[in-house]
């Protein structure tokens, strides 16, 4: 894949195509590490990612939730060991 560096203020930025973003599940909040090895720049997902707020987690949730039949069966199972209820 070939791309061009573009001016972004005093820096340069590169664009990642949608297929690359989708393949590596990268969005505008994903932290990336850049490593320079001889003549290569290696981009990897940072091991520590930003925490998602409760508001972000529930963004788009309308308050309605329906359990699947499988989830309902699991929820109604009797304890089989020494679970604390």
PDB file with one MODEL, atoms N, CA, C and O in Angstrom:
MODEL        1
ATOM      1  N   UNK A   1       0.845  -1.172   0.000  1.00  0.00           N
ATOM      2  CA  UNK A   1       0.000   0.000   0.000  1.00  0.00           C
ATOM      3  C   UNK A   1       0.890   1.235   0.000  1.00  0.00           C
ATOM      4  O   UNK A   1       1.863   1.297   0.752  1.00  0.00           O
ATOM      5  N   UNK A   2       0.579   2.184  -0.806  1.00  0.00           N
ATOM      6  CA  UNK A   2       1.320   3.441  -0.871  1.00  0.00           C
ATOM      7  C   UNK A   2       0.406   4.566  -0.415  1.00  0.00           C
ATOM      8  O   UNK A   2      -0.767   4.614  -0.788  1.00  0.00           O
ATOM      9  N   UNK A   3       0.942   5.467   0.388  1.00  0.00           N
ATOM     10  CA  UNK A   3       0.199   6.638   0.836  1.00  0.00           C
ATOM     11  C   UNK A   3       1.139   7.827   0.866  1.00  0.00           C
ATOM     12  O   UNK A   3       2.351   7.667   0.724  1.00  0.00           O
ATOM     13  N   UNK A   4       0.597   9.004   1.048  1.00  0.00           N
ATOM     14  CA  UNK A   4       1.390  10.225   1.056  1.00  0.00           C
ATOM     15  C   UNK A   4       1.271  10.897   2.415  1.00  0.00           C
ATOM     16  O   UNK A   4       0.196  10.900   3.015  1.00  0.00           O
ATOM     17  N   UNK A   5       2.367  11.463   2.903  1.00  0.00           N
ATOM     18  CA  UNK A   5       2.327  12.258   4.129  1.00  0.00           C
ATOM     19  C   UNK A   5       1.751  13.626   3.773  1.00  0.00           C
ATOM     20  O   UNK A   5       2.134  14.225   2.769  1.00  0.00           O
ATOM     21  N   UNK A   6       0.841  14.109   4.590  1.00  0.00           N
ATOM     22  CA  UNK A   6       0.198  15.406   4.355  1.00  0.00           C
ATOM     23  C   UNK A   6       0.466  16.342   5.530  1.00  0.00           C
ATOM     24  O   UNK A   6       0.552  15.897   6.675  1.00  0.00           O
ATOM     25  N   UNK A   7       0.597  17.622   5.250  1.00  0.00           N
ATOM     26  CA  UNK A   7       0.844  18.621   6.275  1.00  0.00           C
ATOM     27  C   UNK A   7      -0.345  18.685   7.218  1.00  0.00           C
ATOM     28  O   UNK A   7      -1.497  18.694   6.784  1.00  0.00           O
ATOM     29  N   UNK A   8      -0.050  18.729   8.531  1.00  0.00           N
ATOM     30  CA  UNK A   8      -1.067  18.849   9.555  1.00  0.00           C
ATOM     31  C   UNK A   8      -0.490  19.759  10.619  1.00  0.00           C
ATOM     32  O   UNK A   8       0.140  19.292  11.568  1.00  0.00           O
ATOM     33  N   UNK A   9      -0.699  21.048  10.467  1.00  0.00           N
ATOM     34  CA  UNK A   9      -0.053  22.027  11.336  1.00  0.00           C
ATOM     35  C   UNK A   9       1.445  22.000  11.086  1.00  0.00           C
ATOM     36  O   UNK A   9       1.883  22.097   9.939  1.00  0.00           O
ATOM     37  N   UNK A  10       2.240  21.869  12.149  1.00  0.00           N
ATOM     38  CA  UNK A  10       3.691  21.802  12.015  1.00  0.00           C
ATOM     39  C   UNK A  10       4.171  20.367  11.799  1.00  0.00           C
ATOM     40  O   UNK A  10       5.372  20.128  11.673  1.00  0.00           O
ATOM     41  N   UNK A  11       3.248  19.422  11.756  1.00  0.00           N
ATOM     42  CA  UNK A  11       3.604  18.008  11.622  1.00  0.00           C
ATOM     43  C   UNK A  11       3.143  17.481  10.263  1.00  0.00           C
ATOM     44  O   UNK A  11       2.534  18.205   9.475  1.00  0.00           O
ATOM     45  N   UNK A  12       3.438  16.236  10.012  1.00  0.00           N
ATOM     46  CA  UNK A  12       2.926  15.529   8.842  1.00  0.00           C
ATOM     47  C   UNK A  12       2.108  14.348   9.330  1.00  0.00           C
ATOM     48  O   UNK A  12       2.444  13.731  10.341  1.00  0.00           O
ATOM     49  N   UNK A  13       1.052  14.034   8.628  1.00  0.00           N
ATOM     50  CA  UNK A  13       0.224  12.888   8.980  1.00  0.00           C
ATOM     51  C   UNK A  13       0.040  11.978   7.788  1.00  0.00           C
ATOM     52  O   UNK A  13       0.127  12.412   6.639  1.00  0.00           O
ATOM     53  N   UNK A  14      -0.217  10.705   8.071  1.00  0.00           N
ATOM     54  CA  UNK A  14      -0.540   9.759   7.001  1.00  0.00           C
ATOM     55  C   UNK A  14      -1.967   9.273   7.216  1.00  0.00           C
ATOM     56  O   UNK A  14      -2.461   9.242   8.343  1.00  0.00           O
ATOM     57  N   UNK A  15      -2.616   8.899   6.136  1.00  0.00           N
ATOM     58  CA  UNK A  15      -3.985   8.398   6.225  1.00  0.00           C
ATOM     59  C   UNK A  15      -3.971   6.877   6.098  1.00  0.00           C
ATOM     60  O   UNK A  15      -3.258   6.306   5.272  1.00  0.00           O
ATOM     61  N   UNK A  16      -4.775   6.245   6.934  1.00  0.00           N
ATOM     62  CA  UNK A  16      -4.969   4.809   6.845  1.00  0.00           C
ATOM     63  C   UNK A  16      -6.326   4.576   6.187  1.00  0.00           C
ATOM     64  O   UNK A  16      -7.317   5.204   6.561  1.00  0.00           O
ATOM     65  N   UNK A  17      -6.370   3.691   5.225  1.00  0.00           N
ATOM     66  CA  UNK A  17      -7.611   3.441   4.488  1.00  0.00           C
ATOM     67  C   UNK A  17      -8.622   2.687   5.352  1.00  0.00           C
ATOM     68  O   UNK A  17      -8.262   2.054   6.344  1.00  0.00           O
ATOM     69  N   UNK A  18      -9.889   2.769   4.955  1.00  0.00           N
ATOM     70  CA  UNK A  18     -10.948   2.090   5.702  1.00  0.00           C
ATOM     71  C   UNK A  18     -10.696   0.589   5.832  1.00  0.00           C
ATOM     72  O   UNK A  18     -10.905   0.044   6.916  1.00  0.00           O
ATOM     73  N   UNK A  19     -10.255  -0.108   4.772  1.00  0.00           N
ATOM     74  CA  UNK A  19      -9.979  -1.542   4.946  1.00  0.00           C
ATOM     75  C   UNK A  19      -8.917  -1.813   6.018  1.00  0.00           C
ATOM     76  O   UNK A  19      -9.030  -2.787   6.763  1.00  0.00           O
ATOM     77  N   UNK A  20      -7.887  -0.963   6.102  1.00  0.00           N
ATOM     78  CA  UNK A  20      -6.850  -1.137   7.129  1.00  0.00           C
ATOM     79  C   UNK A  20      -7.447  -0.864   8.510  1.00  0.00           C
ATOM     80  O   UNK A  20      -7.208  -1.618   9.453  1.00  0.00           O
ATOM     81  N   UNK A  21      -8.220   0.210   8.625  1.00  0.00           N
ATOM     82  CA  UNK A  21      -8.848   0.533   9.906  1.00  0.00           C
ATOM     83  C   UNK A  21      -9.766  -0.591  10.363  1.00  0.00           C
ATOM     84  O   UNK A  21      -9.765  -0.959  11.538  1.00  0.00           O
ATOM     85  N   UNK A  22     -10.550  -1.138   9.437  1.00  0.00           N
ATOM     86  CA  UNK A  22     -11.460  -2.240   9.770  1.00  0.00           C
ATOM     87  C   UNK A  22     -10.697  -3.496  10.159  1.00  0.00           C
ATOM     88  O   UNK A  22     -11.043  -4.155  11.139  1.00  0.00           O
ATOM     89  N   UNK A  23      -9.659  -3.833   9.396  1.00  0.00           N
ATOM     90  CA  UNK A  23      -8.902  -5.062   9.657  1.00  0.00           C
ATOM     91  C   UNK A  23      -8.275  -5.051  11.037  1.00  0.00           C
ATOM     92  O   UNK A  23      -8.232  -6.079  11.712  1.00  0.00           O
ATOM     93  N   UNK A  24      -7.784  -3.881  11.465  1.00  0.00           N
ATOM     94  CA  UNK A  24      -7.084  -3.800  12.748  1.00  0.00           C
ATOM     95  C   UNK A  24      -7.933  -3.139  13.836  1.00  0.00           C
ATOM     96  O   UNK A  24      -7.427  -2.829  14.915  1.00  0.00           O
ATOM     97  N   UNK A  25      -9.218  -2.924  13.556  1.00  0.00           N
ATOM     98  CA  UNK A  25     -10.154  -2.328  14.529  1.00  0.00           C
ATOM     99  C   UNK A  25      -9.581  -1.051  15.131  1.00  0.00           C
ATOM    100  O   UNK A  25      -9.518  -0.902  16.351  1.00  0.00           O
ATOM    101  N   UNK A  26      -9.165  -0.132  14.264  1.00  0.00           N
ATOM    102  CA  UNK A  26      -8.604   1.148  14.689  1.00  0.00           C
ATOM    103  C   UNK A  26      -9.656   2.223  14.494  1.00  0.00           C
ATOM    104  O   UNK A  26     -10.271   2.319  13.431  1.00  0.00           O
ATOM    105  N   UNK A  27      -9.861   3.037  15.533  1.00  0.00           N
ATOM    106  CA  UNK A  27     -10.736   4.201  15.383  1.00  0.00           C
ATOM    107  C   UNK A  27      -9.995   5.430  15.900  1.00  0.00           C
ATOM    108  O   UNK A  27      -8.802   5.364  16.193  1.00  0.00           O
ATOM    109  N   UNK A  28     -10.698   6.538  16.010  1.00  0.00           N
ATOM    110  CA  UNK A  28     -10.030   7.791  16.377  1.00  0.00           C
ATOM    111  C   UNK A  28      -9.612   7.869  17.838  1.00  0.00           C
ATOM    112  O   UNK A  28      -9.027   8.868  18.258  1.00  0.00           O
ATOM    113  N   UNK A  29      -9.904   6.825  18.625  1.00  0.00           N
ATOM    114  CA  UNK A  29      -9.468   6.798  20.022  1.00  0.00           C
ATOM    115  C   UNK A  29      -8.395   5.733  20.274  1.00  0.00           C
ATOM    116  O   UNK A  29      -7.894   5.610  21.392  1.00  0.00           O
ATOM    117  N   UNK A  30      -8.047   4.973  19.251  1.00  0.00           N
ATOM    118  CA  UNK A  30      -7.060   3.910  19.405  1.00  0.00           C
ATOM    119  C   UNK A  30      -5.669   4.503  19.562  1.00  0.00           C
ATOM    120  O   UNK A  30      -5.233   5.316  18.747  1.00  0.00           O
ATOM    121  N   UNK A  31      -4.980   4.092  20.613  1.00  0.00           N
ATOM    122  CA  UNK A  31      -3.598   4.531  20.807  1.00  0.00           C
ATOM    123  C   UNK A  31      -2.677   3.609  20.018  1.00  0.00           C
ATOM    124  O   UNK A  31      -2.834   2.388  20.042  1.00  0.00           O
ATOM    125  N   UNK A  32      -1.725   4.201  19.324  1.00  0.00           N
ATOM    126  CA  UNK A  32      -0.783   3.443  18.507  1.00  0.00           C
ATOM    127  C   UNK A  32       0.639   3.760  18.959  1.00  0.00           C
ATOM    128  O   UNK A  32       0.934   4.884  19.365  1.00  0.00           O
ATOM    129  N   UNK A  33       1.513   2.762  18.886  1.00  0.00           N
ATOM    130  CA  UNK A  33       2.937   2.952  19.148  1.00  0.00           C
ATOM    131  C   UNK A  33       3.671   2.999  17.822  1.00  0.00           C
ATOM    132  O   UNK A  33       3.375   2.216  16.919  1.00  0.00           O
ATOM    133  N   UNK A  34       4.627   3.913  17.695  1.00  0.00           N
ATOM    134  CA  UNK A  34       5.484   3.991  16.514  1.00  0.00           C
ATOM    135  C   UNK A  34       6.892   3.613  16.925  1.00  0.00           C
ATOM    136  O   UNK A  34       7.436   4.182  17.871  1.00  0.00           O
ATOM    137  N   UNK A  35       7.483   2.668  16.231  1.00  0.00           N
ATOM    138  CA  UNK A  35       8.861   2.252  16.471  1.00  0.00           C
ATOM    139  C   UNK A  35       9.656   2.447  15.190  1.00  0.00           C
ATOM    140  O   UNK A  35       9.185   2.121  14.100  1.00  0.00           O
ATOM    141  N   UNK A  36      10.853   2.977  15.326  1.00  0.00           N
ATOM    142  CA  UNK A  36      11.732   3.178  14.174  1.00  0.00           C
ATOM    143  C   UNK A  36      12.839   2.135  14.248  1.00  0.00           C
ATOM    144  O   UNK A  36      13.565   2.065  15.240  1.00  0.00           O
ATOM    145  N   UNK A  37      12.966   1.330  13.207  1.00  0.00           N
ATOM    146  CA  UNK A  37      14.010   0.304  13.101  1.00  0.00           C
ATOM    147  C   UNK A  37      14.701   0.483  11.760  1.00  0.00           C
ATOM    148  O   UNK A  37      14.139   0.179  10.708  1.00  0.00           O
ATOM    149  N   UNK A  38      15.928   0.981  11.816  1.00  0.00           N
ATOM    150  CA  UNK A  38      16.714   1.270  10.618  1.00  0.00           C
ATOM    151  C   UNK A  38      15.898   2.132   9.655  1.00  0.00           C
ATOM    152  O   UNK A  38      15.672   3.310   9.935  1.00  0.00           O
ATOM    153  N   UNK A  39      15.452   1.574   8.530  1.00  0.00           N
ATOM    154  CA  UNK A  39      14.723   2.386   7.548  1.00  0.00           C
ATOM    155  C   UNK A  39      13.217   2.104   7.558  1.00  0.00           C
ATOM    156  O   UNK A  39      12.537   2.342   6.559  1.00  0.00           O
ATOM    157  N   UNK A  40      12.692   1.596   8.682  1.00  0.00           N
ATOM    158  CA  UNK A  40      11.275   1.248   8.764  1.00  0.00           C
ATOM    159  C   UNK A  40      10.611   1.950   9.939  1.00  0.00           C
ATOM    160  O   UNK A  40      11.218   2.150  10.992  1.00  0.00           O
ATOM    161  N   UNK A  41       9.360   2.315   9.734  1.00  0.00           N
ATOM    162  CA  UNK A  41       8.510   2.807  10.808  1.00  0.00           C
ATOM    163  C   UNK A  41       7.461   1.723  11.026  1.00  0.00           C
ATOM    164  O   UNK A  41       6.724   1.372  10.105  1.00  0.00           O
ATOM    165  N   UNK A  42       7.397   1.200  12.233  1.00  0.00           N
ATOM    166  CA  UNK A  42       6.466   0.117  12.545  1.00  0.00           C
ATOM    167  C   UNK A  42       5.382   0.666  13.463  1.00  0.00           C
ATOM    168  O   UNK A  42       5.670   1.211  14.529  1.00  0.00           O
ATOM    169  N   UNK A  43       4.135   0.515  13.034  1.00  0.00           N
ATOM    170  CA  UNK A  43       2.987   0.993  13.799  1.00  0.00           C
ATOM    171  C   UNK A  43       2.297  -0.217  14.418  1.00  0.00           C
ATOM    172  O   UNK A  43       1.919  -1.152  13.712  1.00  0.00           O
ATOM    173  N   UNK A  44       2.134  -0.196  15.749  1.00  0.00           N
ATOM    174  CA  UNK A  44       1.427  -1.272  16.442  1.00  0.00           C
ATOM    175  C   UNK A  44       0.426  -0.666  17.415  1.00  0.00           C
ATOM    176  O   UNK A  44       0.569   0.479  17.845  1.00  0.00           O
ATOM    177  N   UNK A  45      -0.578  -1.444  17.750  1.00  0.00           N
ATOM    178  CA  UNK A  45      -1.565  -1.002  18.736  1.00  0.00           C
ATOM    179  C   UNK A  45      -0.856  -0.922  20.094  1.00  0.00           C
ATOM    180  O   UNK A  45      -0.146  -1.848  20.486  1.00  0.00           O
ATOM    181  N   UNK A  46      -1.054   0.192  20.803  1.00  0.00           N
ATOM    182  CA  UNK A  46      -0.470   0.347  22.129  1.00  0.00           C
ATOM    183  C   UNK A  46      -1.067  -0.699  23.061  1.00  0.00           C
ATOM    184  O   UNK A  46      -2.250  -1.024  22.951  1.00  0.00           O
ATOM    185  N   UNK A  47      -0.268  -1.222  23.966  1.00  0.00           N
ATOM    186  CA  UNK A  47      -0.756  -2.255  24.891  1.00  0.00           C
ATOM    187  C   UNK A  47      -1.799  -1.700  25.846  1.00  0.00           C
ATOM    188  O   UNK A  47      -2.709  -2.418  26.262  1.00  0.00           O
ATOM    189  N   UNK A  48      -1.673  -0.439  26.194  1.00  0.00           N
ATOM    190  CA  UNK A  48      -2.648   0.199  27.080  1.00  0.00           C
ATOM    191  C   UNK A  48      -3.524   1.111  26.235  1.00  0.00           C
ATOM    192  O   UNK A  48      -3.029   2.023  25.574  1.00  0.00           O
ATOM    193  N   UNK A  49      -4.817   0.862  26.261  1.00  0.00           N
ATOM    194  CA  UNK A  49      -5.774   1.667  25.505  1.00  0.00           C
ATOM    195  C   UNK A  49      -6.557   2.550  26.473  1.00  0.00           C
ATOM    196  O   UNK A  49      -6.683   2.219  27.652  1.00  0.00           O
ATOM    197  N   UNK A  50      -7.081   3.665  25.985  1.00  0.00           N
ATOM    198  CA  UNK A  50      -7.834   4.549  26.878  1.00  0.00           C
ATOM    199  C   UNK A  50      -9.065   3.849  27.435  1.00  0.00           C
ATOM    200  O   UNK A  50      -9.666   2.998  26.779  1.00  0.00           O
ATOM    201  N   UNK A  51      -9.422   4.218  28.641  1.00  0.00           N
ATOM    202  CA  UNK A  51     -10.612   3.644  29.271  1.00  0.00           C
ATOM    203  C   UNK A  51     -11.859   4.241  28.629  1.00  0.00           C
ATOM    204  O   UNK A  51     -11.898   5.422  28.284  1.00  0.00           O
ATOM    205  N   UNK A  52     -12.868   3.404  28.480  1.00  0.00           N
ATOM    206  CA  UNK A  52     -14.140   3.842  27.925  1.00  0.00           C
ATOM    207  C   UNK A  52     -15.007   4.307  29.087  1.00  0.00           C
ATOM    208  O   UNK A  52     -15.136   3.599  30.085  1.00  0.00           O
ATOM    209  N   UNK A  53     -15.596   5.480  28.967  1.00  0.00           N
ATOM    210  CA  UNK A  53     -16.479   5.985  30.016  1.00  0.00           C
ATOM    211  C   UNK A  53     -17.816   5.252  29.960  1.00  0.00           C
ATOM    212  O   UNK A  53     -18.163   4.642  28.948  1.00  0.00           O
ATOM    213  N   UNK A  54     -18.546   5.320  31.044  1.00  0.00           N
ATOM    214  CA  UNK A  54     -19.862   4.698  31.094  1.00  0.00           C
ATOM    215  C   UNK A  54     -20.784   5.321  30.049  1.00  0.00           C
ATOM    216  O   UNK A  54     -21.591   4.628  29.430  1.00  0.00           O
ATOM    217  N   UNK A  55     -20.658   6.631  29.860  1.00  0.00           N
ATOM    218  CA  UNK A  55     -21.469   7.313  28.852  1.00  0.00           C
ATOM    219  C   UNK A  55     -21.158   6.784  27.457  1.00  0.00           C
ATOM    220  O   UNK A  55     -22.067   6.563  26.657  1.00  0.00           O
ATOM    221  N   UNK A  56     -19.856   6.579  27.160  1.00  0.00           N
ATOM    222  CA  UNK A  56     -19.472   6.048  25.845  1.00  0.00           C
ATOM    223  C   UNK A  56     -19.968   4.612  25.683  1.00  0.00           C
ATOM    224  O   UNK A  56     -20.409   4.222  24.601  1.00  0.00           O
ATOM    225  N   UNK A  57     -19.896   3.832  26.753  1.00  0.00           N
ATOM    226  CA  UNK A  57     -20.325   2.439  26.704  1.00  0.00           C
ATOM    227  C   UNK A  57     -21.811   2.321  26.364  1.00  0.00           C
ATOM    228  O   UNK A  57     -22.215   1.422  25.626  1.00  0.00           O
ATOM    229  N   UNK A  58     -22.611   3.226  26.900  1.00  0.00           N
ATOM    230  CA  UNK A  58     -24.051   3.169  26.691  1.00  0.00           C
ATOM    231  C   UNK A  58     -24.541   4.126  25.610  1.00  0.00           C
ATOM    232  O   UNK A  58     -25.748   4.309  25.451  1.00  0.00           O
ATOM    233  N   UNK A  59     -23.624   4.739  24.866  1.00  0.00           N
ATOM    234  CA  UNK A  59     -24.013   5.645  23.793  1.00  0.00           C
ATOM    235  C   UNK A  59     -24.889   4.898  22.787  1.00  0.00           C
ATOM    236  O   UNK A  59     -24.504   3.842  22.284  1.00  0.00           O
ATOM    237  N   UNK A  60     -26.047   5.439  22.502  1.00  0.00           N
ATOM    238  CA  UNK A  60     -26.957   4.809  21.542  1.00  0.00           C
ATOM    239  C   UNK A  60     -27.917   3.810  22.162  1.00  0.00           C
ATOM    240  O   UNK A  60     -28.813   3.323  21.473  1.00  0.00           O
ATOM    241  N   UNK A  61     -27.760   3.485  23.454  1.00  0.00           N
ATOM    242  CA  UNK A  61     -28.662   2.543  24.117  1.00  0.00           C
ATOM    243  C   UNK A  61     -29.978   3.247  24.420  1.00  0.00           C
ATOM    244  O   UNK A  61     -29.977   4.308  25.044  1.00  0.00           O
ATOM    245  N   UNK A  62     -31.100   2.678  23.990  1.00  0.00           N
ATOM    246  CA  UNK A  62     -32.395   3.337  24.158  1.00  0.00           C
ATOM    247  C   UNK A  62     -33.155   2.881  25.393  1.00  0.00           C
ATOM    248  O   UNK A  62     -34.289   3.311  25.601  1.00  0.00           O
ATOM    249  N   UNK A  63     -32.564   2.026  26.214  1.00  0.00           N
ATOM    250  CA  UNK A  63     -33.215   1.567  27.441  1.00  0.00           C
ATOM    251  C   UNK A  63     -33.964   0.259  27.283  1.00  0.00           C
ATOM    252  O   UNK A  63     -34.376  -0.340  28.277  1.00  0.00           O
ATOM    253  N   UNK A  64     -34.146  -0.190  26.064  1.00  0.00           N
ATOM    254  CA  UNK A  64     -34.835  -1.451  25.817  1.00  0.00           C
ATOM    255  C   UNK A  64     -33.807  -2.562  25.616  1.00  0.00           C
ATOM    256  O   UNK A  64     -32.858  -2.406  24.848  1.00  0.00           O
ATOM    257  N   UNK A  65     -34.000  -3.680  26.308  1.00  0.00           N
ATOM    258  CA  UNK A  65     -33.070  -4.800  26.177  1.00  0.00           C
ATOM    259  C   UNK A  65     -33.858  -6.093  26.233  1.00  0.00           C
ATOM    260  O   UNK A  65     -34.688  -6.280  27.122  1.00  0.00           O
ATOM    261  N   UNK A  66     -33.609  -6.967  25.307  1.00  0.00           N
ATOM    262  CA  UNK A  66     -34.282  -8.261  25.247  1.00  0.00           C
ATOM    263  C   UNK A  66     -33.227  -9.357  25.341  1.00  0.00           C
ATOM    264  O   UNK A  66     -32.303  -9.409  24.530  1.00  0.00           O
ATOM    265  N   UNK A  67     -33.369 -10.231  26.332  1.00  0.00           N
ATOM    266  CA  UNK A  67     -32.436 -11.350  26.462  1.00  0.00           C
ATOM    267  C   UNK A  67     -32.764 -12.397  25.404  1.00  0.00           C
ATOM    268  O   UNK A  67     -33.929 -12.627  25.077  1.00  0.00           O
ATOM    269  N   UNK A  68     -31.719 -13.027  24.874  1.00  0.00           N
ATOM    270  CA  UNK A  68     -31.942 -14.126  23.935  1.00  0.00           C
ATOM    271  C   UNK A  68     -32.431 -15.337  24.716  1.00  0.00           C
ATOM    272  O   UNK A  68     -32.305 -15.385  25.940  1.00  0.00           O
ATOM    273  N   UNK A  69     -32.981 -16.303  24.020  1.00  0.00           N
ATOM    274  CA  UNK A  69     -33.464 -17.530  24.664  1.00  0.00           C
ATOM    275  C   UNK A  69     -32.311 -18.240  25.386  1.00  0.00           C
ATOM    276  O   UNK A  69     -32.489 -18.744  26.494  1.00  0.00           O
ATOM    277  N   UNK A  70     -31.135 -18.277  24.758  1.00  0.00           N
ATOM    278  CA  UNK A  70     -29.972 -18.914  25.374  1.00  0.00           C
ATOM    279  C   UNK A  70     -29.581 -18.196  26.676  1.00  0.00           C
ATOM    280  O   UNK A  70     -29.266 -18.844  27.675  1.00  0.00           O
ATOM    281  N   UNK A  71     -29.603 -16.862  26.659  1.00  0.00           N
ATOM    282  CA  UNK A  71     -29.275 -16.101  27.862  1.00  0.00           C
ATOM    283  C   UNK A  71     -30.323 -16.332  28.957  1.00  0.00           C
ATOM    284  O   UNK A  71     -29.986 -16.415  30.138  1.00  0.00           O
ATOM    285  N   UNK A  72     -31.582 -16.434  28.560  1.00  0.00           N
ATOM    286  CA  UNK A  72     -32.656 -16.666  29.532  1.00  0.00           C
ATOM    287  C   UNK A  72     -32.480 -18.031  30.199  1.00  0.00           C
ATOM    288  O   UNK A  72     -32.671 -18.160  31.409  1.00  0.00           O
ATOM    289  N   UNK A  73     -32.117 -19.052  29.413  1.00  0.00           N
ATOM    290  CA  UNK A  73     -31.882 -20.383  29.982  1.00  0.00           C
ATOM    291  C   UNK A  73     -30.722 -20.340  30.969  1.00  0.00           C
ATOM    292  O   UNK A  73     -30.808 -20.904  32.060  1.00  0.00           O
ATOM    293  N   UNK A  74     -29.640 -19.673  30.586  1.00  0.00           N
ATOM    294  CA  UNK A  74     -28.470 -19.569  31.465  1.00  0.00           C
ATOM    295  C   UNK A  74     -28.833 -18.835  32.750  1.00  0.00           C
ATOM    296  O   UNK A  74     -28.413 -19.234  33.837  1.00  0.00           O
ATOM    297  N   UNK A  75     -29.616 -17.761  32.628  1.00  0.00           N
ATOM    298  CA  UNK A  75     -29.996 -16.963  33.784  1.00  0.00           C
ATOM    299  C   UNK A  75     -30.875 -17.751  34.753  1.00  0.00           C
ATOM    300  O   UNK A  75     -30.855 -17.490  35.956  1.00  0.00           O
ATOM    301  N   UNK A  76     -31.650 -18.716  34.241  1.00  0.00           N
ATOM    302  CA  UNK A  76     -32.572 -19.492  35.075  1.00  0.00           C
ATOM    303  C   UNK A  76     -32.003 -20.828  35.543  1.00  0.00           C
ATOM    304  O   UNK A  76     -32.713 -21.601  36.185  1.00  0.00           O
ATOM    305  N   UNK A  77     -30.743 -21.116  35.237  1.00  0.00           N
ATOM    306  CA  UNK A  77     -30.134 -22.393  35.648  1.00  0.00           C
ATOM    307  C   UNK A  77     -30.005 -22.466  37.161  1.00  0.00           C
ATOM    308  O   UNK A  77     -29.774 -21.456  37.826  1.00  0.00           O
ATOM    309  N   UNK A  78     -30.155 -23.671  37.697  1.00  0.00           N
ATOM    310  CA  UNK A  78     -29.947 -23.909  39.121  1.00  0.00           C
ATOM    311  C   UNK A  78     -28.447 -24.000  39.384  1.00  0.00           C
ATOM    312  O   UNK A  78     -27.698 -24.456  38.520  1.00  0.00           O
ATOM    313  N   UNK A  79     -27.993 -23.569  40.572  1.00  0.00           N
ATOM    314  CA  UNK A  79     -26.571 -23.703  40.902  1.00  0.00           C
ATOM    315  C   UNK A  79     -26.152 -25.170  40.867  1.00  0.00           C
ATOM    316  O   UNK A  79     -26.917 -26.045  41.274  1.00  0.00           O
ATOM    317  N   UNK A  80     -24.953 -25.440  40.388  1.00  0.00           N
ATOM    318  CA  UNK A  80     -24.459 -26.822  40.319  1.00  0.00           C
ATOM    319  C   UNK A  80     -23.299 -27.069  41.265  1.00  0.00           C
ATOM    320  O   UNK A  80     -22.832 -28.200  41.399  1.00  0.00           O
ATOM    321  N   UNK A  81     -22.843 -26.041  41.906  1.00  0.00           N
ATOM    322  CA  UNK A  81     -21.699 -26.177  42.808  1.00  0.00           C
ATOM    323  C   UNK A  81     -21.928 -25.353  44.061  1.00  0.00           C
ATOM    324  O   UNK A  81     -22.998 -25.397  44.668  1.00  0.00           O
ATOM    325  N   UNK A  82     -20.916 -24.609  44.431  1.00  0.00           N
ATOM    326  CA  UNK A  82     -20.995 -23.818  45.659  1.00  0.00           C
ATOM    327  C   UNK A  82     -21.045 -22.326  45.341  1.00  0.00           C
ATOM    328  O   UNK A  82     -20.425 -21.520  46.036  1.00  0.00           O
ATOM    329  N   UNK A  83     -21.784 -21.957  44.286  1.00  0.00           N
ATOM    330  CA  UNK A  83     -21.920 -20.573  43.904  1.00  0.00           C
ATOM    331  C   UNK A  83     -22.589 -19.776  45.024  1.00  0.00           C
ATOM    332  O   UNK A  83     -23.446 -20.288  45.745  1.00  0.00           O
ATOM    333  N   UNK A  84     -22.193 -18.553  45.149  1.00  0.00           N
ATOM    334  CA  UNK A  84     -22.838 -17.666  46.107  1.00  0.00           C
ATOM    335  C   UNK A  84     -23.965 -16.948  45.388  1.00  0.00           C
ATOM    336  O   UNK A  84     -23.748 -16.332  44.344  1.00  0.00           O
ATOM    337  N   UNK A  85     -25.150 -17.022  45.934  1.00  0.00           N
ATOM    338  CA  UNK A  85     -26.305 -16.367  45.300  1.00  0.00           C
ATOM    339  C   UNK A  85     -26.699 -15.131  46.058  1.00  0.00           C
ATOM    340  O   UNK A  85     -27.650 -14.449  45.676  1.00  0.00           O
TER     341      UNK A  85
ENDMDL
END
